Structure formats: structure tokens, C-alpha cells
Amino acid sequence: MDSTQSKDQIATTDPVTVMLVDDSAATRSTYATALKQQGFTVFTADCAEEAITKARIVRPSLIITDLEL
């Protein structure tokens, strides 16, 4: 970034895609709502198998998962 560019000028216009993986529907819903309000595109899955299948199609930028699935 040169001195004439601001962070806003170099930021991507593509939404960041997030995959939420958690076996709790309430947790998925809470996090998905918060992330969507911040402008993220959110996909959810309730198990690892579903997450892998969706991730192969969606190719999320970030995967957030419950470690105790």
C-alpha cells in the first residue's frame, strides 16, 4: 500500500464467506446472526460431514467450529 491509498481503497468488495460448524442450533443461530449483521456471508452445518460437503462447494474464507463435535 502506498501513502496515497487508504485501507478502504484497497479493501475487497467481495463478502467474506464464513462456515459455522456446531451441533447446537442455538449457538449456530446466535453466531450466524451476529456475523451477518457485520456483512459476512454465512453458511452453517451441524456436523463435520455436512461441513466438509458444504465447504467443498462454498469454499469459505473462514471455518469456525466447535472443537467438541
C-alpha atoms as a printed R data frame, in Angstrom:
   type eleno elety resid chain resno       x       y      z
1  ATOM     1    CA   MET     A     1   0.000   0.000  0.000
2  ATOM     2    CA   ASP     A     2   1.493   3.336 -0.968
3  ATOM     3    CA   SER     A     3   0.988   6.525  1.021
4  ATOM     4    CA   THR     A     4  -1.865   7.722 -1.205
5  ATOM     5    CA   GLN     A     5  -4.055   4.649 -0.663
6  ATOM     6    CA   SER     A     6  -6.335   4.247  2.319
7  ATOM     7    CA   LYS     A     7  -7.350   0.896  3.775
8  ATOM     8    CA   ASP     A     8 -10.838   1.419  2.335
9  ATOM     9    CA   GLN     A     9  -9.474   1.830 -1.183
10 ATOM    10    CA   ILE     A    10  -7.654  -1.496 -1.138
11 ATOM    11    CA   ALA     A    11 -10.324  -3.500  0.700
12 ATOM    12    CA   THR     A    12 -12.039  -6.163 -1.338
13 ATOM    13    CA   THR     A    13 -15.662  -5.676 -2.302
14 ATOM    14    CA   ASP     A    14 -16.336  -9.417 -2.167
15 ATOM    15    CA   PRO     A    15 -18.102 -10.522  1.012
16 ATOM    16    CA   VAL     A    16 -16.094 -12.801  3.275
17 ATOM    17    CA   THR     A    17 -17.718 -16.229  3.492
18 ATOM    18    CA   VAL     A    18 -17.817 -17.933  6.883
19 ATOM    19    CA   MET     A    19 -18.794 -21.542  7.648
20 ATOM    20    CA   LEU     A    20 -20.101 -22.123 11.188
21 ATOM    21    CA   VAL     A    21 -19.998 -25.708 12.425
22 ATOM    22    CA   ASP     A    22 -21.682 -26.508 15.724
23 ATOM    23    CA   ASP     A    23 -24.067 -29.194 16.903
24 ATOM    24    CA   SER     A    24 -26.083 -26.618 18.872
25 ATOM    25    CA   ALA     A    25 -28.719 -24.910 16.738
26 ATOM    26    CA   ALA     A    26 -28.919 -22.029 19.220
27 ATOM    27    CA   THR     A    27 -25.165 -21.411 19.011
28 ATOM    28    CA   ARG     A    28 -25.190 -21.541 15.208
29 ATOM    29    CA   SER     A    29 -28.082 -19.113 15.068
30 ATOM    30    CA   THR     A    30 -26.518 -16.654 17.524
31 ATOM    31    CA   TYR     A    31 -23.173 -16.536 15.746
32 ATOM    32    CA   ALA     A    32 -24.721 -16.525 12.276
33 ATOM    33    CA   THR     A    33 -26.934 -13.559 13.153
34 ATOM    34    CA   ALA     A    34 -24.010 -11.587 14.584
35 ATOM    35    CA   LEU     A    35 -21.775 -12.305 11.593
36 ATOM    36    CA   LYS     A    36 -24.490 -11.464  9.056
37 ATOM    37    CA   GLN     A    37 -25.091  -8.136 10.798
38 ATOM    38    CA   GLN     A    38 -21.404  -7.372 10.207
39 ATOM    39    CA   GLY     A    39 -21.744  -8.092  6.485
40 ATOM    40    CA   PHE     A    40 -20.384 -11.636  6.294
41 ATOM    41    CA   THR     A    41 -21.960 -14.314  4.125
42 ATOM    42    CA   VAL     A    42 -22.639 -17.232  6.488
43 ATOM    43    CA   PHE     A    43 -23.233 -20.926  5.895
44 ATOM    44    CA   THR     A    44 -23.891 -23.356  8.718
45 ATOM    45    CA   ALA     A    45 -23.506 -27.057  9.369
46 ATOM    46    CA   ASP     A    46 -24.420 -29.182 12.371
47 ATOM    47    CA   CYS     A    47 -21.767 -31.868 11.940
48 ATOM    48    CA   ALA     A    48 -18.343 -32.391 10.413
49 ATOM    49    CA   GLU     A    49 -19.641 -34.440  7.489
50 ATOM    50    CA   GLU     A    50 -22.111 -31.744  6.469
51 ATOM    51    CA   ALA     A    51 -19.426 -29.064  6.865
52 ATOM    52    CA   ILE     A    52 -16.995 -30.915  4.605
53 ATOM    53    CA   THR     A    53 -19.630 -31.381  1.911
54 ATOM    54    CA   LYS     A    54 -20.670 -27.714  2.007
55 ATOM    55    CA   ALA     A    55 -17.089 -26.431  2.238
56 ATOM    56    CA   ARG     A    56 -16.161 -28.255 -0.959
57 ATOM    57    CA   ILE     A    57 -18.920 -26.355 -2.744
58 ATOM    58    CA   VAL     A    58 -18.866 -22.975 -0.998
59 ATOM    59    CA   ARG     A    59 -15.084 -22.676 -0.390
60 ATOM    60    CA   PRO     A    60 -15.457 -20.445  2.703
61 ATOM    61    CA   SER     A    61 -12.812 -17.904  3.649
62 ATOM    62    CA   LEU     A    62 -13.062 -18.987  7.285
63 ATOM    63    CA   ILE     A    63 -14.409 -22.014  9.137
64 ATOM    64    CA   ILE     A    64 -15.423 -21.636 12.777
65 ATOM    65    CA   THR     A    65 -16.052 -24.936 14.511
66 ATOM    66    CA   ASP     A    66 -16.944 -26.377 17.872
67 ATOM    67    CA   LEU     A    67 -13.957 -28.436 18.984
68 ATOM    68    CA   GLU     A    68 -16.143 -30.961 20.795
69 ATOM    69    CA   LEU     A    69 -18.319 -32.090 17.882
